[in-house]
Amino acid sequence: MTFAALLHVCTVEIGEAQFRSVLAVARTLRAHLSIVVVGTAALPPVGAHMESVSAPWMEERRKQQAGIENKVSQLEKRLREGGVPHDVQNAYTEVFTIDNEIGYLARLSDIVLIGPDLLSDQEMLGAVLDGSWFHAEVPVLLDPGASLKLEKPVVMIAWSDTAESASAVRASIPFLNLAKSVHVVLVDQDGDPNDPAPKLMAYLFRHGIADISIDVLASDGRTVSETLEGHAKSINADLVVMGAYGHTRLRERLFGGVTRSTVKRPGRPIFMAR
């Protein structure tokens, strides 16, 4: 089990630290790195004054597209110098079709990497996550500080006995195999307190992951997201692994949930799958 095909979705605002971090991930995993630079086009003008505004609208689109193409050229040059197998392309389209575009591009990728530039644009981020999780069914790694550590990282698994959590653990095995230690965390556990996650432990042991601890936490009035982030901070976790959308997307949007809270304010690198 390995990540051989990485897809990094970014904007023209990708910074140096973000680029270096993604390049380091590709080198460590000995993977092919695909980068897609996304941009959203403004909708065409409509109404009585359409003719008077269409020329400025077309000029703005031309400038945006030229900026994206220039960034693609810059990244292509940097990657040739970086010595990793790669390809770079752009996706310039309306925001309501970004999910379809990313879903198509991510179909034959093992993981989608997202950095701080995209995390600062919640509308674009939501579309990219929908494309990754629901169109392509590919795991996502959010790296808010371009700080992902792959040399003996401390990894925390936010575990609940759901299909989404199990999918995240299975998909994250390449990272778990690199870990210095793995902390399995359960919040408000209802099962056997003496043996809270026997099947998960057995699964990890079968993959050669032996340095594992289990922490059962009480939320004590905090949200699950707050409880998990507080514990991740206390153990200096370099990476958190968790399932995405244990509830339906509609319920999460109406009432909130762990996925939405985590995506909105990730405190550290988060690996999520469903």
DOKOLMI-478913 format. One record per residue: z, x, y of N, C-alpha, C in turn; residue in three letters; chain. Coordinates in Angstrom, 3 decimals. Each point is the difference from the previous one (the first is absolute). Layout:
REM DOKOLMI-478913
      npz      npx      npy     capz     capx     capy      cpz      cpx      cpy   r c
        Z        X        Y        Z        X        Y        Z        X        Y ala A
...
//
This chain:
REM DOKOLMI-478913
      npz      npx      npy     capz     capx     capy      cpz      cpx      cpy   r c
    0.000    0.846   -1.189    0.000   -0.846    1.189    0.000    0.881    1.238 met A
   -0.991   -0.204    0.856   -0.118    0.858    1.184   -0.719   -0.744    1.110 thr A
    0.104    0.536    1.195   -0.786   -0.498    1.128   -1.137    0.983    0.237 phe A
   -1.202   -0.383   -0.402   -1.153    0.883    0.157   -0.887   -0.412    1.167 ala A
    0.177   -1.230    0.499   -0.836   -0.516    1.084    0.893   -0.628    1.054 ala A
    0.147    0.674    1.136    0.843   -0.479    1.094   -0.873   -0.587    1.101 leu A
    0.462   -1.115    0.580   -0.692   -0.598    1.145    0.979   -0.054    1.170 leu A
   -0.336    0.715    1.075    0.823   -0.038    1.203   -0.705   -0.855    1.046 his A
    0.661   -1.077    0.427   -0.539   -0.871    1.029    0.670    0.368    1.322 val A
   -0.805    0.330    1.005    0.560    0.429    1.278   -0.824   -0.570    1.146 cys A
    0.445    0.266    1.216   -0.733   -0.382    1.202   -0.416    1.275    0.732 thr A
   -0.654   -0.160    1.140   -0.377    1.178    0.790    1.233    0.693    0.563 val A
    1.161   -0.657   -0.092    1.241    0.577    0.524    0.714    0.888   -1.016 glu A
   -0.613    0.288   -1.130    0.637    0.864   -0.991    0.397    1.329    0.644 ile A
    1.267    0.393   -0.212    0.504    1.227    0.608   -0.078    1.186   -0.941 gly A
    0.316    1.172    0.529   -0.071    1.237   -0.778    0.981   -0.008   -1.165 glu A
    1.241   -0.446    0.262    1.004   -0.028   -1.068   -0.429   -0.937   -1.119 ala A
   -0.571   -1.134    0.363   -0.470   -0.959   -0.992   -1.129    0.592   -0.834 gln A
   -0.946    0.642    0.646   -1.109    0.611   -0.730    0.506    1.069   -0.968 phe A
    0.896    0.856    0.475    0.528    1.073   -0.850    0.780   -0.558   -1.187 arg A
    0.740   -1.073    0.231    0.777   -0.606   -1.073   -0.902   -0.555   -1.094 ser A
   -1.041   -0.726    0.392   -0.927   -0.577   -0.973   -0.730    1.104   -0.756 val A
   -0.395    1.040    0.707   -0.678    1.134   -0.648    0.922    0.664   -1.013 leu A
    1.289    0.134    0.344    0.966    0.615   -0.913    0.192   -0.850   -1.254 ala A
    0.006   -1.317    0.162    0.122   -0.891   -1.160   -1.191    0.198   -0.938 val A
   -1.201    0.041    0.561   -1.197    0.189   -0.823    0.041    1.334   -0.737 ala A
    0.442    1.044    0.681    0.081    1.313   -0.640    1.030    0.006   -1.123 arg A
    1.182   -0.562    0.265    1.059   -0.002   -1.004   -0.417   -0.768   -1.244 thr A
   -0.663   -1.133    0.204   -0.409   -0.832   -1.124   -1.353    0.407   -0.579 leu A
   -0.655    1.000    0.651   -1.322    0.455   -0.428   -0.968   -1.174   -0.100 arg A
   -0.026   -0.782    1.068   -0.755   -1.251    0.014   -1.152    0.055    0.984 ala A
   -0.935   -0.893   -0.203   -1.089   -0.218    0.967    0.565   -0.859    1.130 his A
   -0.242    0.411    1.237    0.506   -0.712    1.161   -1.142   -0.720    0.725 leu A
    0.104   -1.324    0.044   -0.934   -0.799    0.791    0.738   -0.480    1.250 ser A
   -0.641    0.134    1.146    0.578   -0.490    1.245   -0.949   -1.030    0.602 ile A
    0.554   -1.129    0.398   -0.783   -1.003    0.713    0.657   -0.242    1.352 val A
   -0.772    0.169    1.052    0.476   -0.218    1.367   -0.356   -1.428    0.388 val A
    1.026   -0.824    0.251   -0.242   -1.405    0.276    0.081   -0.286    1.496 val A
   -0.743   -0.995    0.412    0.040   -0.478    1.377   -0.406   -1.450    0.021 gly A
    0.567   -0.767    0.922   -0.323   -1.425    0.076   -0.824   -0.283    1.235 thr A
   -1.053   -0.739   -0.197   -0.901   -0.363    1.096    0.458   -1.308    0.635 ala A
   -0.084   -0.068    1.313    0.320   -1.244    0.700   -1.030   -1.063   -0.371 ala A
    0.450   -1.249   -0.053   -0.924   -1.091   -0.305   -1.017   -0.167    1.131 leu A
   -1.201   -0.410   -0.324   -1.026   -0.166    1.047    0.400   -1.087    0.984 pro A
   -0.391    0.146    1.259    0.352   -0.999    1.018   -0.735   -1.309   -0.245 pro A
    0.663   -1.094    0.342   -0.617   -1.326   -0.127    0.278   -0.785    1.271 val A
   -0.769   -1.033    0.216    0.239   -0.854    1.154   -1.087    0.111    1.049 gly A
    0.236   -0.640    1.128   -1.004   -0.100    1.049   -0.356    1.338    0.619 ala A
    0.935    0.921    0.015   -0.240    1.285    0.659   -0.333    1.105   -1.007 his A
   -0.444   -0.379   -1.172   -0.258    0.984   -1.057   -0.978    1.083    0.461 met A
   -1.061   -0.394    0.713   -1.021    0.972    0.385    0.562    1.063    0.940 glu A
    0.941   -0.382    0.848    0.533    0.953    0.974    0.978    0.993   -0.612 ser A
    0.574   -0.346   -1.163    0.981    0.904   -0.612   -0.540    0.699   -1.249 val A
   -1.151   -0.404   -0.486   -0.503    0.561   -1.253   -0.330    1.476    0.118 ser A
   -0.515    0.435    1.148   -0.347    1.412    0.167    1.243    0.894   -0.033 ala A
    1.074   -0.326    0.751    1.222    0.805   -0.102    0.601   -0.029   -1.411 pro A
   -0.094   -1.154   -0.662    0.521   -0.103   -1.366   -0.766    0.926   -0.943 trp A
   -1.311    0.025    0.112   -0.810    0.880   -0.829    0.294    1.464    0.296 met A
    0.215    0.331    1.264    0.294    1.373    0.381    1.355    0.432   -0.561 glu A
    0.970   -0.906    0.036    1.327    0.315   -0.550   -0.086    0.236   -1.502 glu A
   -0.735   -0.831   -0.694   -0.197    0.188   -1.449   -0.669    1.340   -0.286 arg A
   -1.005    0.342    0.820   -0.703    1.269   -0.207    0.950    1.177    0.161 arg A
    0.857   -0.055    1.009    0.952    1.086    0.228    1.004    0.103   -1.153 lys A
    0.487   -1.149   -0.472    0.960    0.010   -1.104   -0.629    0.588   -1.259 gln A
   -1.211   -0.435   -0.294   -0.675    0.483   -1.197   -0.299    1.491    0.103 gln A
   -0.399    0.444    1.183   -0.269    1.429    0.201    1.285    0.808   -0.181 ala A
    1.119   -0.530    0.480    1.276    0.694   -0.161    0.388    0.134   -1.462 gly A
   -0.218   -1.046   -0.776    0.307    0.039   -1.427   -0.909    0.989   -0.720 ile A
   -1.283   -0.027    0.310   -0.936    0.925   -0.635    0.331    1.454    0.352 glu A
    0.439    0.230    1.222    0.401    1.347    0.406    1.227    0.448   -0.786 asn A
    0.959   -0.916   -0.195    1.194    0.345   -0.785   -0.365    0.292   -1.449 lys A
   -0.929   -0.752   -0.559   -0.460    0.261   -1.367   -0.572    1.408   -0.108 val A
   -0.800    0.414    0.969   -0.591    1.343    0.001    1.083    1.079    0.087 ser A
    0.993   -0.221    0.852    1.094    0.959    0.143    0.778    0.160   -1.306 gln A
    0.312   -1.141   -0.630    0.762    0.049   -1.245   -0.812    0.651   -1.111 leu A
   -1.283   -0.291   -0.042   -0.877    0.616   -1.004    0.017    1.512    0.132 glu A
   -0.072    0.493    1.220    0.034    1.444    0.232    1.330    0.596   -0.428 lys A
    1.103   -0.660    0.356    1.322    0.500   -0.364    0.189    0.022   -1.515 arg A
   -0.505   -1.006   -0.678    0.174   -0.067   -1.450   -0.838    1.054   -0.714 leu A
   -1.176    0.306    0.533   -0.790    1.091   -0.595    0.774    1.307    0.082 arg A
    0.674    0.207    1.110    0.817    1.206    0.171    1.241   -0.044   -0.884 glu A
    0.471   -1.225   -0.319    1.223   -0.143   -0.794   -0.185    0.249   -1.476 gly A
   -1.233   -0.009   -0.467   -0.275    0.374   -1.380    0.401   -1.022   -1.048 gly A
    0.013   -1.299    0.348    0.277   -1.024   -1.011   -1.238   -0.879   -0.148 val A
   -0.262   -0.513   -1.195   -1.125   -0.934   -0.155    0.271   -1.241    0.841 pro A
   -1.016   -0.475    0.720    0.258   -1.050    0.969   -1.256   -0.778    0.354 his A
    0.193   -1.120    0.662   -1.058   -0.716    0.705    0.656   -0.765    1.141 asp A
   -0.746   -0.213    1.078    0.509   -0.686    1.190   -1.019   -1.041    0.436 val A
    0.480   -1.186    0.339   -0.894   -1.041    0.501    0.726   -0.869    1.002 gln A
   -0.715   -0.924    0.630    0.634   -0.883    0.970   -0.135   -1.451   -0.430 asn A
    0.905   -0.815    0.520   -0.053   -1.448   -0.217    0.258   -0.656    1.346 ala A
   -1.075   -0.348    0.691    0.104   -0.615    1.321   -0.461   -1.435   -0.125 tyr A
    0.960   -0.924    0.096   -0.331   -1.399   -0.223    1.028   -0.871    0.694 thr A
   -0.148   -1.328   -0.076    0.975   -0.912    0.587    1.286    0.048   -0.816 glu A
    1.131   -0.264    0.646    1.293    0.147   -0.660    0.129   -0.930   -1.203 val A
   -0.652   -1.182    0.048    0.157   -0.940   -1.116   -0.846    0.375   -1.217 phe A
   -0.771    1.075    0.059   -0.723    0.464   -1.191    0.484    1.371   -0.483 thr A
    0.997    0.559    0.677    0.522    1.310   -0.415    0.545   -0.054   -1.422 ile A
    0.691   -1.095   -0.371    0.569   -0.079   -1.346   -1.084    0.075   -1.065 asp A
   -1.125   -0.675    0.229   -1.109    0.062   -0.962   -0.597    1.406   -0.070 asn A
   -0.141    0.633    1.165   -0.577    1.346    0.050    0.878    0.996   -0.748 glu A
    1.305   -0.032    0.276    0.924    0.922   -0.660    0.115   -0.326   -1.482 ile A
   -0.005   -1.273   -0.327    0.045   -0.386   -1.410   -1.163    0.571   -0.779 gly A
   -1.178   -0.033    0.603   -1.185    0.551   -0.664    0.110    1.514   -0.132 tyr A
    0.424    0.683    1.067    0.077    1.458   -0.019    1.103    0.508   -0.923 leu A
    1.060   -0.794   -0.184    1.154    0.451   -0.779   -0.116   -0.306   -1.491 ala A
   -1.006   -0.730   -0.405   -0.096   -0.446   -1.390    0.105    1.135   -1.005 arg A
   -0.642    1.111    0.302    0.004    1.132   -0.936    0.824    1.157    0.554 leu A
    1.087   -0.341    0.693    0.979    0.996    0.438    1.281   -0.211   -0.797 ser A
    0.791    1.057   -0.139    1.270   -0.105   -0.717    1.148   -0.388    0.919 asp A
   -0.131    0.294    1.282    1.058   -0.288    0.952   -0.591   -0.010    1.408 ile A
    0.559   -0.839    0.871   -0.385   -0.039    1.411    1.139    0.611    0.817 val A
   -0.320    0.989    0.822    0.987    0.670    0.852   -0.128   -0.527    1.424 leu A
    1.138   -0.335    0.605    0.029   -0.520    1.361    1.009    0.791    0.815 ile A
   -0.422    0.454    1.196    0.849    0.823    0.844    0.480   -0.712    1.248 gly A
    0.637    0.747    0.908    0.603   -0.621    1.197   -0.979   -0.669    0.937 pro A
   -1.246    0.453    0.058   -0.947   -0.635    0.925   -0.231   -1.464   -0.363 asp A
   -0.205   -0.277   -1.280   -0.248   -1.370   -0.432    1.280   -0.831   -0.005 leu A
    1.134    0.629   -0.273    1.270   -0.719   -0.010    0.375   -0.514    1.385 leu A
   -0.584    0.574    1.040    0.299   -0.448    1.355   -0.856   -1.200    0.412 ser A
   -0.944   -0.399   -0.842   -0.872   -1.142    0.283    0.213   -1.034   -1.111 asp A
    0.943   -0.917    0.194    0.393   -0.924   -1.054   -1.128   -0.923   -0.445 gln A
   -0.875   -0.407    0.919   -1.101   -0.878   -0.381   -0.976    0.722   -0.926 glu A
   -0.378    1.200    0.377   -0.898    0.793   -0.837    0.683    0.362   -1.320 met A
    1.275    0.367    0.081    0.745    0.364   -1.202    0.023   -1.151   -0.999 leu A
    0.275   -1.209    0.483    0.032   -1.149   -0.898   -1.316   -0.203   -0.722 gly A
   -1.101    0.184    0.711   -1.313   -0.163   -0.622   -0.258    1.068   -1.052 ala A
    0.403    1.246    0.298   -0.195    1.098   -0.956    0.861   -0.211   -1.245 val A
    1.234   -0.454    0.188    0.876   -0.260   -1.148   -0.536   -1.142   -0.854 leu A
   -0.490   -1.060    0.636   -0.596   -1.090   -0.767   -1.181    0.492   -0.825 asp A
   -0.850    0.816    0.604   -1.146    0.532   -0.728    0.414    0.877   -1.163 gly A
    1.025    0.822    0.206    0.456    0.926   -1.046    0.692   -0.732   -1.144 ser A
    0.947   -0.880    0.332    0.816   -0.650   -1.026   -0.679   -1.184   -0.661 trp A
   -0.686   -0.831    0.799   -0.486   -1.267   -0.540   -1.488    0.000   -0.341 phe A
   -0.790    0.861    0.644   -1.422    0.087   -0.333   -0.253    1.097   -1.045 his A
    0.640    1.157    0.192   -0.246    1.126   -0.908    1.119    0.206   -1.015 ala A
    1.191   -0.574    0.253    1.163    0.148   -0.881    0.342    1.472   -0.215 glu A
    0.093    0.728    1.121    0.276    1.432   -0.010    1.337    0.246    0.710 val A
    0.841    0.914   -0.503    1.255    0.299    0.679   -0.226    0.673    1.348 pro A
    1.005   -0.121    0.866   -0.076    0.522    1.357    1.195    0.902    0.261 val A
   -0.247    1.112    0.695    1.085    0.858    0.444    0.019    0.027    1.522 leu A
    1.092   -0.502    0.581    0.191   -0.007    1.442    0.796    1.234    0.393 leu A
   -0.524    0.785    0.923    0.671    1.241    0.411    0.176   -0.030    1.522 asp A
    1.087   -0.623    0.493    0.132   -0.248    1.443    0.146    1.247    0.850 pro A
    0.528    1.082   -0.580    0.192    1.217    0.782   -0.883    1.147   -0.428 gly A
   -1.023   -0.291   -0.829   -0.851    1.059   -0.563    0.879    1.100   -0.581 ala A
    1.005   -0.428   -0.794    1.029    0.930   -0.468    0.173    0.002   -1.511 ser A
   -0.972   -0.532   -0.731    0.138   -0.089   -1.450    0.207    1.373   -0.617 leu A
    1.053    0.105   -0.821    0.330    1.253   -0.672   -0.314   -0.151   -1.482 lys A
   -0.812    0.923   -0.534   -0.369   -0.076   -1.407    0.566    1.155   -0.825 leu A
    0.712    0.903    0.637    0.640    1.095   -0.742    1.441   -0.398   -0.310 glu A
    0.225   -0.423   -1.257    1.313   -0.440   -0.466    0.637   -1.039    0.931 lys A
   -0.678   -1.122    0.215    0.564   -1.030    0.882    1.145   -0.767   -0.661 pro A
    0.881   -0.532    0.810    0.999   -0.962   -0.455   -0.637   -1.379    0.123 val A
   -0.103   -0.713   -1.114   -0.701   -1.281   -0.018    0.990   -1.125   -0.296 val A
   -0.087   -1.059    0.761    0.822   -1.184   -0.226   -0.889   -1.146   -0.454 met A
    0.352   -0.637   -1.116   -0.712   -1.178   -0.491    0.816   -1.230    0.359 ile A
   -0.569   -0.879    0.815    0.639   -1.285    0.310   -0.370   -0.968   -1.114 ala A
    0.917   -0.204   -0.941   -0.341   -0.707   -1.233    0.513   -1.431   -0.012 trp A
   -0.867   -0.893   -0.425    0.387   -1.347   -0.402   -0.865   -0.322   -1.206 ser A
    0.497   -0.852   -0.853   -0.697   -0.238   -1.268   -1.169   -0.954    0.215 asp A
   -1.035    0.508    0.716   -1.180   -0.803    0.303   -1.250    0.777   -0.401 thr A
   -1.088   -0.734   -0.132   -1.275    0.642   -0.329   -0.433    0.959    1.097 ala A
    0.297   -0.358    1.264   -0.401    0.848    1.123    0.752    1.339   -0.031 glu A
    1.301   -0.031   -0.271    0.769    1.238   -0.090   -0.497    0.865   -1.150 ser A
   -0.283   -0.630   -1.130   -0.495    0.748   -1.152   -1.360    0.635    0.309 ala A
   -0.866   -0.740    0.695   -1.302    0.548    0.368    0.152    1.217    0.901 ser A
    0.940   -0.075    0.944    0.221    1.119    0.915    0.489    1.230   -0.743 ala A
    0.913   -0.187   -0.947    0.504    1.140   -0.773   -1.114    0.615   -0.829 val A
   -0.765   -0.817   -0.698   -1.097    0.534   -0.814   -0.983    0.782    0.861 arg A
   -0.356   -0.571    1.142   -1.006    0.637    0.850    0.517    1.287    0.637 ala A
    1.312    0.122    0.171    0.566    1.157    0.708    0.361    1.160   -0.914 ser A
   -0.303   -0.086   -1.275    0.365    1.064   -0.956   -0.449    1.393    0.462 ile A
   -1.200    0.177    0.575   -0.362    1.353    0.473    0.988    0.567    1.014 pro A
    0.571   -0.848    0.859    1.014    0.464    0.946    1.349    0.195   -0.687 phe A
    0.355   -0.909   -0.907    1.280    0.110   -0.690    0.066    1.262   -0.848 leu A
   -1.142    0.413   -0.548   -0.025    1.231   -0.792    0.225    1.248    0.840 asn A
   -0.199   -0.102    1.303    0.234    1.132    0.899    1.435    0.030    0.525 leu A
    0.771   -1.065   -0.267    1.283   -0.189    0.666    1.080    0.977   -0.451 ala A
    0.823    0.372    0.951    1.219    0.757   -0.295    1.016   -0.922   -0.651 lys A
    0.123   -1.209    0.508    0.894   -1.011   -0.557   -0.539   -1.376    0.339 ser A
    0.360   -0.970   -0.836   -0.432   -1.381    0.187    1.238   -0.895    0.041 val A
    0.114   -0.779    1.052    1.121   -0.922    0.166   -0.520   -1.428   -0.132 his A
    0.468   -0.702   -1.029   -0.361   -1.398   -0.187    1.048   -0.851    0.713 val A
   -0.447   -0.858    0.912    0.917   -0.787    0.827   -0.233   -1.484   -0.242 val A
    1.074   -0.716   -0.268   -0.047   -1.448   -0.165    0.926   -0.623    1.036 leu A
   -0.467   -1.037    0.660    0.787   -0.671    1.036    0.443   -1.364   -0.515 val A
    1.320   -0.269    0.082    0.582   -1.271   -0.451   -0.419   -0.308   -1.430 asp A
    0.236    0.965   -0.884   -0.396   -0.116   -1.397    0.782   -1.105   -0.706 gln A
   -0.728   -0.850   -0.739    0.640   -1.098   -0.729    0.160    0.284   -1.490 asp A
   -0.655    1.023   -0.510    0.021    0.270   -1.433    1.217    0.787   -0.450 gly A
   -0.135    0.669   -1.141    1.084    0.786   -0.591    0.340    1.171    0.911 asp A
    1.202    0.050    0.593    0.343    1.093    0.907    0.122    1.346   -0.696 pro A
    0.200   -0.020   -1.321    0.135    1.258   -0.750   -1.336    0.563   -0.444 asn A
   -1.018   -0.827   -0.006   -1.333    0.446   -0.435   -1.042   -0.799    0.770 asp A
   -0.144    0.274    1.310   -0.781   -0.880    0.866   -1.513    0.067   -0.164 pro A
   -0.532    1.100   -0.468   -1.463    0.120   -0.082   -0.406    0.794   -1.236 ala A
    0.335   -0.486   -1.195   -0.259    0.788   -1.217   -1.479    0.249   -0.272 pro A
   -0.852   -1.007    0.223   -1.422    0.183   -0.293   -0.634    0.986    0.971 lys A
    0.408   -0.061    1.249   -0.529    0.944    0.987    0.408    1.420   -0.353 leu A
    1.253    0.197   -0.352    0.477    1.338   -0.366   -0.789    0.542   -1.188 met A
   -0.195   -0.836   -1.008   -0.745    0.433   -1.184   -1.433    0.376    0.382 ala A
   -0.613   -0.791    0.864   -1.374    0.276    0.427   -0.087    1.341    0.723 tyr A
    0.932    0.265    0.901   -0.014    1.266    0.740    0.233    1.185   -0.926 leu A
    0.921   -0.148   -0.932    0.262    1.087   -0.958   -1.243    0.318   -0.820 phe A
   -0.746   -1.023   -0.372   -1.223    0.213   -0.784   -1.055    0.776    0.776 arg A
    0.083   -0.046    1.325   -0.923    0.767    0.839    0.585    1.351    0.406 his A
    1.067    0.405   -0.659    0.573    1.318    0.253    0.843    0.089    1.253 gly A
    0.407   -1.139    0.546    0.820   -0.014    1.213    1.447   -0.163   -0.431 ile A
    0.793    1.047    0.154    1.344    0.014   -0.584    1.122   -0.046    1.028 ala A
   -0.228    0.544    1.190    1.063    0.044    1.012    0.024   -1.320    0.760 asp A
    0.675   -0.993   -0.597   -0.007   -1.359    0.535    1.433   -0.474    0.205 ile A
    0.232   -0.650    1.113    1.284   -0.660    0.225   -0.259   -1.451    0.370 ser A
    0.993   -0.864   -0.240   -0.127   -1.417    0.337    1.106   -0.376    0.970 ile A
   -0.388   -0.623    1.101    0.949   -0.443    1.013   -0.155   -1.507    0.180 asp A
    1.089   -0.734   -0.226    0.013   -1.442    0.204    0.719   -0.280    1.311 val A
   -0.724   -0.622    0.949    0.529   -0.202    1.338    0.211   -1.471    0.298 leu A
    0.966   -0.277    0.852    0.202   -1.349    0.526   -0.540   -0.039    1.419 ala A
   -0.711   -1.058    0.331   -0.588   -0.078    1.338    1.060   -0.249    1.072 ser A
    1.076   -0.716   -0.340    1.118   -0.233    0.934   -0.476   -0.514    1.358 asp A
   -0.851   -0.996   -0.020   -0.441   -0.616    1.239   -1.222    0.634    0.630 gly A
   -0.413    1.139   -0.486   -1.216    0.635    0.515   -1.212   -0.542   -0.749 arg A
   -1.177    0.203    0.559   -1.207   -0.348   -0.733   -0.223    1.032   -1.095 thr A
   -0.839   -0.357   -0.969   -0.307    0.954   -1.074   -0.665    1.243    0.590 val A
   -0.890   -0.187    0.970   -0.678    1.142    0.622    0.995    0.937    0.660 ser A
    0.958   -0.558    0.722    1.019    0.819    0.662    0.855    0.738   -1.018 glu A
    0.342   -0.682   -1.090    0.812    0.620   -1.049   -0.739    1.166   -0.645 thr A
   -1.277   -0.205   -0.299   -0.800    1.052   -0.630   -0.188    1.191    0.934 leu A
   -0.323   -0.261    1.265   -0.219    1.094    0.937    1.288    0.778    0.249 glu A
    1.132   -0.710    0.065    1.270    0.690    0.175    0.304    0.938   -1.154 gly A
   -0.284   -0.448   -1.218    0.255    0.851   -1.165   -0.996    1.157   -0.061 his A
   -1.265   -0.274    0.329   -1.004    1.072    0.018    0.416    1.095    0.976 ala A
    0.541   -0.407    1.121    0.463    0.974    0.994    1.184    0.793   -0.521 lys A
    0.905   -0.663   -0.704    1.214    0.678   -0.474   -0.294    1.031   -1.080 ser A
   -1.066   -0.203   -0.774   -0.335    0.972   -1.054   -1.139    0.927    0.421 ile A
   -0.434   -0.122    1.266   -1.106    0.824    0.517   -1.264   -0.149   -0.855 asn A
   -0.350   -1.240   -0.288   -1.191   -0.249   -0.815   -1.263    0.426    0.745 ala A
   -0.869    0.716   -0.709   -1.285    0.411    0.569   -1.073   -1.057   -0.204 asp A
    0.220   -0.879   -0.985   -0.991   -1.022   -0.328    0.719   -1.189   -0.625 leu A
   -0.399   -1.205    0.401    0.527   -1.226   -0.594   -1.135   -0.698   -0.744 val A
    0.281   -0.448   -1.220   -0.970   -0.726   -0.822    0.477   -1.436   -0.133 val A
   -0.867   -0.951    0.287    0.399   -1.403   -0.100   -1.205   -0.902   -0.216 met A
    0.256   -1.186   -0.532   -1.053   -0.989   -0.177   -0.298   -0.712    1.303 gly A
   -1.203   -0.538    0.105   -0.423   -0.714    1.204   -0.205   -1.476   -0.312 ala A
    0.460   -0.854    0.886   -0.199   -1.443   -0.085    0.487   -0.590   -1.321 tyr A
    1.321    0.084   -0.210    0.588   -0.712   -1.133   -0.094   -1.505    0.197 gly A
   -0.048   -0.435    1.284   -0.253   -1.405    0.325   -1.467   -0.129    0.414 his A
   -0.444   -1.229    0.171   -1.366   -0.215    0.462   -0.142    0.501    1.431 thr A
   -1.230    0.346    0.376   -0.251    0.457    1.366    0.365   -1.079    1.012 arg A
   -0.271   -1.265   -0.332    0.318   -1.087    0.930    1.502   -0.074    0.240 leu A
    0.777    0.103   -1.072    1.457   -0.069    0.161    0.506    1.178    0.816 arg A
   -0.558    1.189   -0.258    0.412    1.174    0.771   -0.313   -0.188    1.481 glu A
   -1.159   -0.559    0.315   -0.391   -0.173    1.394    0.863   -1.046    0.700 arg A
    0.377   -1.054   -0.743    0.784   -1.060    0.602    1.470    0.367    0.143 leu A
    0.565    0.632   -1.034    1.440    0.216   -0.037    0.399    1.478    0.046 phe A
   -0.974    0.890   -0.029    0.325    1.419   -0.037    0.277    0.444   -1.429 gly A
    0.166    1.284   -0.201    0.265    0.524   -1.333    0.079    1.502    0.044 gly A
    0.315    0.588   -1.151    0.179    1.445   -0.074   -1.300    0.730    0.329 val A
   -1.129   -0.501   -0.511   -1.276    0.669    0.262   -0.309    0.036    1.494 thr A
    0.083   -1.139    0.653   -0.317   -0.055    1.426    0.938    0.875    0.819 arg A
    1.301   -0.053   -0.312    0.971    0.802    0.753   -0.250    1.485   -0.195 ser A
   -0.315    0.387   -1.223   -0.213    1.414   -0.297   -1.261    0.517    0.683 thr A
   -1.075   -0.772   -0.073   -1.265    0.410    0.598    0.105    0.078    1.521 val A
    0.792   -0.893    0.573    0.120   -0.050    1.456    0.755    1.196    0.548 lys A
    1.029    0.454   -0.736    0.823    1.113    0.493    0.328    0.976   -1.131 arg A
   -0.977    0.671   -0.573    0.314    0.962   -1.067    0.734    1.203    0.562 pro A
    1.107    0.357   -0.630    0.781    1.128    0.506   -0.387    1.323   -0.603 gly A
   -0.830   -0.038   -1.030   -0.390    1.209   -0.731   -1.215   -0.353   -0.855 arg A
   -0.612    0.975   -0.687   -1.139   -0.344   -0.857    0.359   -1.052   -1.047 pro A
   -0.837   -1.017   -0.114    0.222   -1.118   -0.917   -1.236   -0.179   -0.872 ile A
    0.205   -0.014   -1.317   -1.072   -0.262   -0.950    0.169   -1.439   -0.466 phe A
   -1.043   -0.819    0.199    0.097   -1.426   -0.346   -1.201   -0.432   -0.827 met A
    0.274   -0.824   -1.019   -1.063   -0.539   -0.839    0.412   -1.397   -0.444 ala A
   -0.992   -0.742   -0.486    0.308   -1.347   -0.495   -0.813   -0.312   -1.267 arg A
//
